[in-house]
């Protein structure tokens, strides 16, 4: 079963495709086959029309071939057990506080910023950054999924994010000064 709830046009099924009628005579079968092929082509066009909605749903910018790989991986994580992460910790997750949300938002932003130069296909999405952060114990203790992490990060208070970021910058400068003076 999917972890994702699709809404709008992504939740609506496409109409069925026509079936080839083998009982028709040779001449009428040729015309019937042509109609079926045209209906299948229209069906494919309908699927292509929904692709931008699927990219948007998963928070992936469709800009190159790597975007399609990211979309395939996002779909696989939702549907294929072999792409899903095991929950290594039983019991309730730790509670979130405002400071934790701010630090998470910074961690996601930093992950994306630090990854931009090294990725050929462009920077990772926020969801991909959250997925990568799940490998760290501090975030895994609080959320079972990347989507849940991302939701918490989006709830971060922008003022607290700025204060936390400023504090981290000051600590980094101080550590650098101590290293230089040693």
matplotlib code that plots the C-alpha trace (Angstrom):
import matplotlib.pyplot as plt

x = [0.0, 1.2, 2.4, 1.2, -2.3, -2.8, -5.3, -6.9, -6.3, -3.7, -6.5, -8.7, -8.4, -8.1, -10.9, -10.3, -8.6, -10.7, -10.1, -9.4, -12.4, -11.0, -14.5, -14.8, -14.3, -10.9, -11.9, -13.8, -10.9, -8.4, -10.6, -11.2, -7.5, -6.8, -9.5, -7.9, -4.4, -5.7, -7.5, -4.2, -2.3, -4.9, -4.5, -0.8, -1.3, -3.5, -0.8, 1.8, -0.5, -0.5, 3.3, 3.9, 1.3, 3.3, 6.5, 4.8, 3.4, 6.8, 8.4, 10.7, 11.5, 11.2, 14.2, 16.4, 16.8, 17.9, 14.6, 12.9, 15.2, 14.4, 10.7, 11.2, 13.0, 10.3, 7.6, 9.7, 10.1, 6.3, 5.4, 8.3, 9.3, 12.9, 13.2, 11.6, 13.7, 13.1, 12.2, 15.1, 13.5, 10.3, 8.1, 7.0, 9.2, 10.7, 8.7, 9.5, 10.2, 10.7, 14.5, 14.6, 12.5, 14.8, 17.9, 16.2, 15.3, 18.9, 20.2, 18.0, 19.0, 22.7, 22.4, 20.9, 23.4, 26.4, 25.2, 24.5, 28.1, 28.6, 25.5, 25.3, 21.5, 21.2, 20.6, 18.6, 15.0, 14.0, 12.4, 15.7, 17.6, 15.2, 15.7, 19.5, 19.1, 17.2, 20.5, 21.6, 20.5, 19.5, 16.8, 15.8, 14.9, 12.3, 10.7, 10.0, 9.9, 11.5, 8.0, 7.5, 10.9, 10.1, 6.7, 8.4, 11.1, 8.3, 6.7, 10.0, 9.7, 11.7, 12.9, 14.2, 15.9, 17.7, 18.8, 20.0, 21.9, 23.5, 24.5, 26.0, 28.0, 29.4, 30.3, 32.1, 34.0, 35.0, 36.2, 38.2, 39.8, 40.7, 42.2, 44.3, 45.5, 46.5]
y = [0.0, 3.5, 5.9, 8.7, 10.1, 11.5, 14.3, 16.1, 14.8, 12.3, 10.6, 10.2, 7.1, 7.4, 5.9, 2.4, 1.7, 0.0, -3.7, -5.1, -6.9, -10.0, -11.1, -8.4, -9.0, -8.2, -4.8, -3.6, -5.0, -2.6, 0.4, -0.9, -1.4, 2.2, 3.5, 1.4, 2.7, 6.3, 5.7, 4.3, 7.3, 9.6, 7.6, 8.0, 11.8, 11.8, 10.1, 12.6, 15.5, 14.1, 13.8, 17.5, 16.9, 13.8, 15.8, 18.6, 16.0, 14.7, 18.1, 17.4, 20.0, 18.5, 20.0, 17.1, 13.3, 13.1, 14.5, 11.4, 9.2, 11.1, 10.6, 6.9, 6.6, 8.6, 6.3, 3.2, 4.4, 4.7, 1.4, -1.1, -2.7, -3.1, 0.7, 1.4, 1.9, -0.3, 1.4, 0.4, 1.7, 0.5, 2.8, 6.4, 8.9, 11.8, 15.0, 18.0, 21.4, 24.7, 24.5, 21.0, 22.1, 25.1, 22.9, 20.4, 23.2, 24.4, 20.8, 20.3, 23.7, 23.0, 19.5, 21.0, 23.8, 21.6, 19.1, 21.6, 21.7, 18.0, 16.8, 16.6, 16.5, 19.6, 20.0, 17.4, 18.1, 18.9, 15.4, 13.8, 15.8, 14.7, 11.1, 11.5, 13.0, 10.0, 8.1, 10.3, 9.0, 12.5, 12.7, 9.0, 9.2, 11.8, 10.6, 7.4, 8.9, 11.6, 13.1, 13.4, 15.1, 17.5, 18.3, 19.2, 21.3, 23.3, 24.1, 25.7, 29.3, 31.5, 33.7, 30.7, 29.4, 32.7, 32.7, 29.1, 29.7, 32.8, 30.8, 28.1, 30.6, 32.2, 28.8, 27.8, 31.1, 30.6, 27.1, 28.3, 31.0, 28.5, 26.2, 29.0, 30.2, 26.7]
z = [0.0, -0.8, 1.9, -0.3, -0.7, -4.2, -4.6, -7.5, -11.0, -9.7, -7.7, -10.7, -12.9, -16.7, -18.8, -20.1, -23.4, -26.1, -26.9, -30.3, -31.7, -33.4, -34.6, -37.1, -40.8, -42.5, -43.8, -40.7, -38.6, -40.3, -39.5, -36.0, -35.4, -36.6, -34.1, -31.3, -32.1, -32.0, -28.7, -27.2, -28.4, -26.8, -23.6, -23.7, -24.2, -21.1, -19.1, -20.2, -19.2, -15.6, -15.4, -14.3, -11.5, -10.3, -10.3, -8.3, -5.9, -5.1, -5.0, -7.9, -10.5, -14.0, -15.7, -17.1, -17.4, -13.7, -12.7, -14.1, -12.1, -9.0, -9.7, -10.3, -7.0, -5.1, -6.5, -5.7, -2.1, -1.8, -3.5, -3.6, -0.2, -1.4, -1.5, 1.8, 5.0, 8.0, 11.3, 13.6, 16.8, 18.4, 20.4, 20.1, 18.4, 20.4, 20.6, 18.5, 19.9, 18.2, 18.4, 17.0, 14.0, 13.4, 13.5, 11.1, 8.7, 8.8, 8.3, 5.2, 3.7, 4.4, 2.9, -0.3, -0.4, 0.1, -2.5, -5.3, -6.5, -6.5, -8.3, -12.1, -12.1, -9.9, -6.2, -4.3, -3.5, 0.1, 0.3, -0.8, 1.7, 4.5, 3.3, 3.6, 7.1, 8.2, 8.3, 11.2, 14.6, 15.9, 13.2, 13.0, 16.7, 15.9, 12.6, 10.8, 7.3, 5.2, 4.6, 8.3, 8.8, 5.9, 7.5, 10.8, 9.0, 7.2, 10.5, 11.7, 13.0, 10.6, 13.4, 15.4, 12.2, 11.8, 15.5, 15.3, 12.1, 13.6, 16.7, 14.5, 12.5, 15.7, 17.1, 13.8, 13.8, 17.4, 16.8, 13.8, 15.9, 18.6, 16.0, 14.5, 17.9, 19.0]

ax = plt.figure().add_subplot(projection="3d")
ax.plot(x, y, z, "-o")
ax.set_aspect("equal")
plt.show()
